[in-house]
Amino acid sequence: MRFLSICLIAFLLTLPAIAQDAEEAAVLAAAQAIFDGINEKNGDLITATMMPDGILYSTTDRGGTPQAYFTSAEQFASEVTTTERDFHERMFETTVHIQKGIAVVWADYDFHVNGEWSHCGVDTFSLVKTADGWRVASLTYTVEFEGCQERPPIPKSDG
């Protein structure tokens, strides 16, 4: 009986870690859904994953002066959907922090246009937990053309 009690206590102590792993997976799935929307030119997926008033900010350093650019989630989804170019974005080395209905994802990324490397940077997703699950409130990212870590090539499409 004592052995069963010890096993039950050990199991109960692992429940918070299991729950945290499930929440982390759900947060990462929401961030990945944004990439899937970009890669598939699916604006509906992007807007469904973001809060209705979601925002994006990007920064880039042109000529030694950092500049910030604003885009609404709706505008971003429209641009992704209507472009003639094929995009492929993927994330690496993710860090997730979650507390009481908010989450942050920090991830390196690389970005390809028409199958060719374009740039890299860091994505930061701010998420909130809603009745429908985790939704992206904002996405802020850097656009970097130098100092990028070499990554495996993107998979070639069969079309």
N, C-alpha and C positions, 0 to 999 in steps of 0.2 A: 504494500500500500504506500509505503514511504517513497518508493521509486516512482510510482505513478504521480504522487504529489509533486515530486521534484520535476518530473517531465512536464506536468501541467503548468507549474510556475515558470519554467524555462520557456515554454511555448507562449504563455501570456506576456512574458517580458519581450519576446520578439515581435509581438503584434504591432507596436508602434513603428518599428523599422519596416515591417511589411507594408503597413499603411503608407509610410513615407515613400517607399519605393514605388507604390502604385500611383501616388500623387505626382511624384517626379516624372514617371512615365507619361501621365496624362498631360502635364505641363509641356514636356518635350514633344508630345504628339501635336499639341496646338501650335507650337513653333514650327514643327515640320510641315503642318498643313499650309502654312504661309508659303514655304518653299515649294510644296506640291502645287499650289495655285500658280506660282510663278512659272514653274517648269512645265506645267500642263496648259498654260494660258487660260486658267480657270478663275476668272474674276469672282464668280459666285462663291467659290471655296474661300477665297481671301476675305470677302466681306462677311461670310458666315462665321469665320474664325475670329474676326476682329469685332470689337465693340462698335456700335453704330456710329459713334463719334471718334473712332480710332484715328490716330495720327502717325505719321512717319516723319522722321527728321534724318537727313544724311549730312555728313560733313566730309569735305574734301579740302585738300591743301593745294591750291592753284597759285603758283607764283609766290609761295612763301606766306600767304595769308589764308588761314583756315576760313572756310565759308560754310554756313549752314543753309540747308534747303528744306522747306516744309512741303509735305504732300498729305492730303487727306486719304483715308483708307479707300474711299469711293473713287477718288481720282487715280490712285495707284492701281486699283483693281481694273479700272477702265483702260489705263495705259498698257498693263500687262496683257489684257485680252485683245486689244486692237493692234498691237505691234506686228510688223511683218517679220521681225527677228525672233529667233528661238533663243530662249534663256535657259540656263541651267545653274542653279545655286545650290550649294550644299554646305553644311556646317560641320565643324570639327571642334574637339576639345571643349565640350559644353560644361558649364557650371550652372547649377540650379540652386536657388534659395527660395524656400517657401515658408510663409508664416501667416496663419489666420486669414486665409482667403486672398492673399496676394502672393505673387511669385515673380521672380526675375530669372531670365536665362541670359547668360553671357556666352557667346560662341564665336570662334574664328570662322570665317567663311571664305569660299572662293566663288567667283562668278564667271560664267562663260557665255559668250554671245555667238550664235551660229556655230557652236562646237569649238570655238577658239577662246583661250583664256583671255579675260578682260581685266579683272582686278580682284583684289582681296580686301579683307577688312575684318571688323568686329561688328557683330550684331548684338544688340541688347533688346530683349523683349520684356516689357512690363505686362503682366497678366493679372486678371482678376477672376475669381471663381464666381460663376453665376449659377442660377438654377439649371442652366443648360450645360454646365461644365466650364472649363477654363477658356477664357477669351482674351485675345491680345488687345490691350488698351493702347499701347504704343510700341513702335519699333524704331529704334535709333541705331544708325550704323555709320561706320566710316567707309570711305571709298579710297583705297590705297593702290597705287600703281607700282610702287617699289617696296623692296624689303619683304616680299611675300614668301611664305614657306612653300616649297615645292610639294605638290600633292599628286596622287595618282591621277592619270587622265580620266576624264569623264567617259562613261560608257557610250559607245557609238550606237545610234538608233538603227533599227533594221529598215527604216524607210528612207 
